[in-house]
Amino acid sequence: MAATTEKRAPDDVARVIARNAVPDVTEALELMRLQGPIKVGDVQDNDGTVLITLRSGDAYEFARWVRMRAPRKETSGRNHG
């Protein structure tokens, strides 16, 4: 029996990739003890999107976590107190 190859549209592939990222994103947020719904969004510029909704306090905590781990760069002039 010959194997059939199903050709998928680029948008479908982008959605599958985004859907496959959801468990990893969910696990990462759980490790940070952050909660919020995570779902697959629309395709934009041929890339699938993953939507994360965080409460404002959790969003600030997430931003602090990223800033602490990101390489230092020139400041953008934004001051968050």
N, CA, C and O atoms as a GROMACS GRO file, in nm:
protein
  324
    1MET      N    1   0.085  -0.118   0.000
    1MET     CA    2   0.000   0.000   0.000
    1MET      C    3   0.089   0.124   0.000
    1MET      O    4   0.179   0.137   0.083
    2ALA      N    5   0.065   0.212  -0.090
    2ALA     CA    6   0.144   0.334  -0.102
    2ALA      C    7   0.100   0.435   0.005
    2ALA      O    8  -0.019   0.449   0.034
    3ALA      N    9   0.198   0.502   0.061
    3ALA     CA   10   0.167   0.607   0.159
    3ALA      C   11   0.115   0.730   0.086
    3ALA      O   12   0.168   0.769  -0.018
    4THR      N   13   0.012   0.788   0.141
    4THR     CA   14  -0.042   0.910   0.081
    4THR      C   15   0.010   1.029   0.158
    4THR      O   16   0.019   1.027   0.281
    5THR      N   17   0.044   1.129   0.087
    5THR     CA   18   0.094   1.253   0.148
    5THR      C   19  -0.014   1.358   0.136
    5THR      O   20  -0.057   1.394   0.026
    6GLU      N   21  -0.057   1.406   0.250
    6GLU     CA   22  -0.161   1.509   0.249
    6GLU      C   23  -0.095   1.646   0.246
    6GLU      O   24  -0.014   1.679   0.333
    7LYS      N   25  -0.129   1.722   0.147
    7LYS     CA   26  -0.075   1.857   0.134
    7LYS      C   27  -0.162   1.952   0.217
    7LYS      O   28  -0.283   1.958   0.198
    8ARG      N   29  -0.101   2.025   0.309
    8ARG     CA   30  -0.176   2.119   0.392
    8ARG      C   31  -0.146   2.261   0.349
    8ARG      O   32  -0.036   2.294   0.304
    9ALA      N   33  -0.246   2.344   0.366
    9ALA     CA   34  -0.229   2.487   0.337
    9ALA      C   35  -0.137   2.548   0.442
    9ALA      O   36  -0.136   2.504   0.557
   10PRO      N   37  -0.059   2.649   0.405
   10PRO     CA   38   0.032   2.713   0.501
   10PRO      C   39  -0.037   2.760   0.629
   10PRO      O   40   0.019   2.748   0.738
   11ASP      N   41  -0.158   2.813   0.618
   11ASP     CA   42  -0.229   2.858   0.738
   11ASP      C   43  -0.262   2.740   0.830
   11ASP      O   44  -0.256   2.753   0.952
   12ASP      N   45  -0.296   2.626   0.771
   12ASP     CA   46  -0.325   2.507   0.852
   12ASP      C   47  -0.200   2.461   0.927
   12ASP      O   48  -0.206   2.424   1.044
   13VAL      N   49  -0.087   2.463   0.858
   13VAL     CA   50   0.040   2.425   0.920
   13VAL      C   51   0.072   2.521   1.035
   13VAL      O   52   0.115   2.478   1.142
   14ALA      N   53   0.053   2.650   1.013
   14ALA     CA   54   0.080   2.750   1.117
   14ALA      C   55  -0.008   2.726   1.239
   14ALA      O   56   0.039   2.739   1.352
   15ARG      N   57  -0.134   2.692   1.217
   15ARG     CA   58  -0.225   2.664   1.330
   15ARG      C   59  -0.181   2.540   1.407
   15ARG      O   60  -0.187   2.538   1.530
   16VAL      N   61  -0.136   2.436   1.336
   16VAL     CA   62  -0.090   2.314   1.402
   16VAL      C   63   0.032   2.343   1.488
   16VAL      O   64   0.041   2.295   1.601
   17ILE      N   65   0.125   2.420   1.435
   17ILE     CA   66   0.244   2.455   1.511
   17ILE      C   67   0.206   2.533   1.637
   17ILE      O   68   0.259   2.507   1.745
   18ALA      N   69   0.116   2.629   1.623
   18ALA     CA   70   0.070   2.706   1.740
   18ALA      C   71   0.000   2.615   1.840
   18ALA      O   72   0.023   2.625   1.961
   19ARG      N   73  -0.084   2.526   1.791
   19ARG     CA   74  -0.156   2.434   1.880
   19ARG      C   75  -0.056   2.344   1.955
   19ARG      O   76  -0.076   2.313   2.073
   20ASN      N   77   0.049   2.303   1.887
   20ASN     CA   78   0.150   2.219   1.952
   20ASN      C   79   0.231   2.294   2.056
   20ASN      O   80   0.290   2.233   2.145
   21ALA      N   81   0.236   2.426   2.047
   21ALA     CA   82   0.309   2.507   2.145
   21ALA      C   83   0.231   2.528   2.274
   21ALA      O   84   0.290   2.556   2.378
   22VAL      N   85   0.100   2.513   2.268
   22VAL     CA   86   0.015   2.543   2.385
   22VAL      C   87   0.055   2.462   2.509
   22VAL      O   88   0.064   2.522   2.617
   23PRO      N   89   0.080   2.330   2.501
   23PRO     CA   90   0.119   2.258   2.623
   23PRO      C   91   0.249   2.310   2.685
   23PRO      O   92   0.261   2.316   2.807
   24ASP      N   93   0.347   2.346   2.602
   24ASP     CA   94   0.473   2.398   2.655
   24ASP      C   95   0.453   2.533   2.722
   24ASP      O   96   0.509   2.560   2.828
   25VAL      N   97   0.373   2.617   2.662
   25VAL     CA   98   0.344   2.749   2.721
   25VAL      C   99   0.268   2.731   2.851
   25VAL      O  100   0.295   2.799   2.950
   26THR      N  101   0.173   2.639   2.852
   26THR     CA  102   0.096   2.610   2.973
   26THR      C  103   0.188   2.565   3.085
   26THR      O  104   0.178   2.612   3.198
   27GLU      N  105   0.278   2.474   3.054
   27GLU     CA  106   0.373   2.424   3.155
   27GLU      C  107   0.463   2.536   3.206
   27GLU      O  108   0.487   2.545   3.327
   28ALA      N  109   0.512   2.620   3.117
   28ALA     CA  110   0.598   2.731   3.158
   28ALA      C  111   0.526   2.824   3.254
   28ALA      O  112   0.582   2.865   3.356
   29LEU      N  113   0.402   2.859   3.222
   29LEU     CA  114   0.326   2.948   3.311
   29LEU      C  115   0.298   2.881   3.445
   29LEU      O  116   0.301   2.946   3.549
   30GLU      N  117   0.270   2.750   3.443
   30GLU     CA  118   0.248   2.678   3.569
   30GLU      C  119   0.373   2.678   3.655
   30GLU      O  120   0.364   2.693   3.777
   31LEU      N  121   0.489   2.662   3.592
   31LEU     CA  122   0.615   2.666   3.668
   31LEU      C  123   0.637   2.802   3.733
   31LEU      O  124   0.698   2.812   3.839
   32MET      N  125   0.586   2.907   3.668
   32MET     CA  126   0.597   3.042   3.724
   32MET      C  127   0.483   3.072   3.820
   32MET      O  128   0.478   3.180   3.879
   33ARG      N  129   0.393   2.976   3.836
   33ARG     CA  130   0.273   2.992   3.920
   33ARG      C  131   0.182   3.104   3.871
   33ARG      O  132   0.123   3.178   3.950
   34LEU      N  133   0.173   3.114   3.738
   34LEU     CA  134   0.084   3.212   3.675
   34LEU      C  135  -0.030   3.135   3.611
   34LEU      O  136  -0.013   3.024   3.560
   35GLN      N  137  -0.146   3.196   3.616
   35GLN     CA  138  -0.264   3.131   3.558
   35GLN      C  139  -0.329   3.223   3.458
   35GLN      O  140  -0.330   3.345   3.473
   36GLY      N  141  -0.383   3.162   3.358
   36GLY     CA  142  -0.457   3.236   3.258
   36GLY      C  143  -0.488   3.146   3.142
   36GLY      O  144  -0.414   3.052   3.114
   37PRO      N  145  -0.597   3.173   3.073
   37PRO     CA  146  -0.631   3.089   2.959
   37PRO      C  147  -0.529   3.106   2.846
   37PRO      O  148  -0.479   3.215   2.819
   38ILE      N  149  -0.499   2.995   2.782
   38ILE     CA  150  -0.405   2.992   2.670
   38ILE      C  151  -0.478   2.925   2.554
   38ILE      O  152  -0.534   2.816   2.569
   39LYS      N  153  -0.477   2.990   2.439
   39LYS     CA  154  -0.546   2.930   2.324
   39LYS      C  155  -0.475   2.969   2.195
   39LYS      O  156  -0.394   3.061   2.191
   40VAL      N  157  -0.509   2.897   2.091
   40VAL     CA  158  -0.454   2.924   1.959
   40VAL      C  159  -0.530   3.042   1.900
   40VAL      O  160  -0.653   3.045   1.902
   41GLY      N  161  -0.456   3.138   1.846
   41GLY     CA  162  -0.517   3.255   1.784
   41GLY      C  163  -0.519   3.243   1.632
   41GLY      O  164  -0.512   3.134   1.577
   42ASP      N  165  -0.529   3.356   1.568
   42ASP     CA  166  -0.532   3.362   1.423
   42ASP      C  167  -0.391   3.346   1.366
   42ASP      O  168  -0.292   3.352   1.438
   43VAL      N  169  -0.386   3.327   1.237
   43VAL     CA  170  -0.258   3.325   1.165
   43VAL      C  171  -0.228   3.468   1.121
   43VAL      O  172  -0.313   3.534   1.061
   44GLN      N  173  -0.108   3.514   1.152
   44GLN     CA  174  -0.066   3.649   1.114
   44GLN      C  175   0.070   3.641   1.046
   44GLN      O  176   0.165   3.585   1.102
   45ASP      N  177   0.079   3.695   0.927
   45ASP     CA  178   0.204   3.694   0.850
   45ASP      C  179   0.261   3.552   0.839
   45ASP      O  180   0.381   3.531   0.854
   46ASN      N  181   0.173   3.457   0.812
   46ASN     CA  182   0.210   3.316   0.793
   46ASN      C  183   0.256   3.245   0.919
   46ASN      O  184   0.309   3.134   0.912
   47ASP      N  185   0.239   3.306   1.035
   47ASP     CA  186   0.273   3.244   1.163
   47ASP      C  187   0.147   3.224   1.245
   47ASP      O  188   0.061   3.312   1.250
   48GLY      N  189   0.137   3.110   1.309
   48GLY     CA  190   0.029   3.089   1.403
   48GLY      C  191   0.057   3.169   1.528
   48GLY      O  192   0.172   3.202   1.558
   49THR      N  193  -0.047   3.201   1.601
   49THR     CA  194  -0.029   3.277   1.725
   49THR      C  195  -0.085   3.198   1.842
   49THR      O  196  -0.179   3.120   1.827
   50VAL      N  197  -0.027   3.219   1.958
   50VAL     CA  198  -0.073   3.161   2.083
   50VAL      C  199  -0.112   3.278   2.172
   50VAL      O  200  -0.031   3.366   2.199
   51LEU      N  201  -0.236   3.278   2.216
   51LEU     CA  202  -0.287   3.389   2.297
   51LEU      C  203  -0.285   3.351   2.445
   51LEU      O  204  -0.335   3.245   2.484
   52ILE      N  205  -0.227   3.438   2.526
   52ILE     CA  206  -0.219   3.419   2.670
   52ILE      C  207  -0.288   3.537   2.736
   52ILE      O  208  -0.257   3.652   2.706
   53THR      N  209  -0.381   3.510   2.824
   53THR     CA  210  -0.447   3.616   2.898
   53THR      C  211  -0.401   3.608   3.043
   53THR      O  212  -0.418   3.506   3.109
   54LEU      N  213  -0.340   3.717   3.091
   54LEU     CA  214  -0.292   3.723   3.228
   54LEU      C  215  -0.359   3.838   3.302
   54LEU      O  216  -0.389   3.942   3.243
   55ARG      N  217  -0.382   3.818   3.430
   55ARG     CA  218  -0.428   3.930   3.513
   55ARG      C  219  -0.314   4.030   3.519
   55ARG      O  220  -0.198   3.993   3.500
   56SER      N  221  -0.344   4.156   3.543
   56SER     CA  222  -0.241   4.261   3.538
   56SER      C  223  -0.126   4.232   3.633
   56SER      O  224  -0.010   4.252   3.596
   57GLY      N  225  -0.153   4.188   3.753
   57GLY     CA  226  -0.046   4.156   3.848
   57GLY      C  227   0.043   4.044   3.796
   57GLY      O  228   0.165   4.050   3.810
   58ASP      N  229  -0.018   3.942   3.737
   58ASP     CA  230   0.060   3.833   3.679
   58ASP      C  231   0.140   3.880   3.558
   58ASP      O  232   0.251   3.833   3.534
   59ALA      N  233   0.083   3.972   3.482
   59ALA     CA  234   0.155   4.025   3.365
   59ALA      C  235   0.281   4.098   3.410
   59ALA      O  236   0.386   4.083   3.349
   60TYR      N  237   0.272   4.177   3.516
   60TYR     CA  238   0.390   4.246   3.568
   60TYR      C  239   0.492   4.144   3.620
   60TYR      O  240   0.612   4.160   3.598
   61GLU      N  241   0.445   4.040   3.687
   61GLU     CA  242   0.536   3.936   3.736
   61GLU      C  243   0.607   3.866   3.620
   61GLU      O  244   0.727   3.839   3.627
   62PHE      N  245   0.533   3.838   3.515
   62PHE     CA  246   0.591   3.776   3.395
   62PHE      C  247   0.696   3.869   3.334
   62PHE      O  248   0.804   3.824   3.297
   63ALA      N  249   0.665   3.997   3.324
   63ALA     CA  250   0.759   4.093   3.267
   63ALA      C  251   0.886   4.102   3.351
   63ALA      O  252   0.996   4.108   3.297
   64ARG      N  253   0.871   4.104   3.483
   64ARG     CA  254   0.988   4.107   3.571
   64ARG      C  255   1.073   3.982   3.552
   64ARG      O  256   1.196   3.990   3.546
   65TRP      N  257   1.008   3.866   3.541
   65TRP     CA  258   1.078   3.740   3.522
   65TRP      C  259   1.161   3.743   3.393
   65TRP      O  260   1.276   3.700   3.391
   66VAL      N  261   1.102   3.792   3.286
   66VAL     CA  262   1.172   3.800   3.158
   66VAL      C  263   1.288   3.898   3.167
   66VAL      O  264   1.399   3.867   3.122
   67ARG      N  265   1.264   4.016   3.224
   67ARG     CA  266   1.370   4.117   3.233
   67ARG      C  267   1.489   4.067   3.314
   67ARG      O  268   1.603   4.100   3.282
   68MET      N  269   1.464   3.988   3.418
   68MET     CA  270   1.573   3.938   3.501
   68MET      C  271   1.659   3.838   3.424
   68MET      O  272   1.776   3.821   3.456
   69ARG      N  273   1.603   3.772   3.325
   69ARG     CA  274   1.675   3.668   3.252
   69ARG      C  275   1.724   3.711   3.115
   69ARG      O  276   1.807   3.643   3.054
   70ALA      N  277   1.675   3.821   3.067
   70ALA     CA  278   1.714   3.869   2.934
   70ALA      C  279   1.849   3.939   2.942
   70ALA      O  280   1.882   4.002   3.044
   71PRO      N  281   1.927   3.929   2.836
   71PRO     CA  282   2.054   4.003   2.834
   71PRO      C  283   2.027   4.153   2.847
   71PRO      O  284   1.928   4.204   2.795
   72ARG      N  285   2.116   4.220   2.916
   72ARG     CA  286   2.102   4.366   2.933
   72ARG      C  287   2.119   4.435   2.799
   72ARG      O  288   2.201   4.395   2.717
   73LYS      N  289   2.040   4.540   2.779
   73LYS     CA  290   2.054   4.621   2.659
   73LYS      C  291   2.028   4.765   2.697
   73LYS      O  292   1.993   4.796   2.811
   74GLU      N  293   2.047   4.852   2.602
   74GLU     CA  294   2.021   4.993   2.626
   74GLU      C  295   1.875   5.011   2.666
   74GLU      O  296   1.787   4.945   2.610
   75THR      N  297   1.849   5.098   2.759
   75THR     CA  298   1.712   5.122   2.801
   75THR      C  299   1.634   5.194   2.693
   75THR      O  300   1.690   5.270   2.614
   76SER      N  301   1.506   5.168   2.690
   76SER     CA  302   1.422   5.229   2.587
   76SER      C  303   1.366   5.363   2.632
   76SER      O  304   1.288   5.425   2.559
   77GLY      N  305   1.406   5.407   2.750
   77GLY     CA  306   1.354   5.534   2.799
   77GLY      C  307   1.226   5.518   2.878
   77GLY      O  308   1.172   5.615   2.930
   78ARG      N  309   1.177   5.394   2.886
   78ARG     CA  310   1.055   5.369   2.963
   78ARG      C  311   1.092   5.348   3.109
   78ARG      O  312   1.186   5.276   3.141
   79ASN      N  313   1.018   5.411   3.194
   79ASN     CA  314   1.043   5.399   3.337
   79ASN      C  315   0.918   5.344   3.402
   79ASN      O  316   0.810   5.403   3.394
   80HIS      N  317   0.933   5.230   3.466
   80HIS     CA  318   0.819   5.165   3.531
   80HIS      C  319   0.825   5.179   3.683
   80HIS      O  320   0.757   5.105   3.754
   81GLY      N  321   0.903   5.271   3.730
   81GLY     CA  322   0.908   5.298   3.873
   81GLY      C  323   0.979   5.194   3.945
   81GLY      O  324   0.992   5.202   4.068
   0.00000   0.00000   0.00000
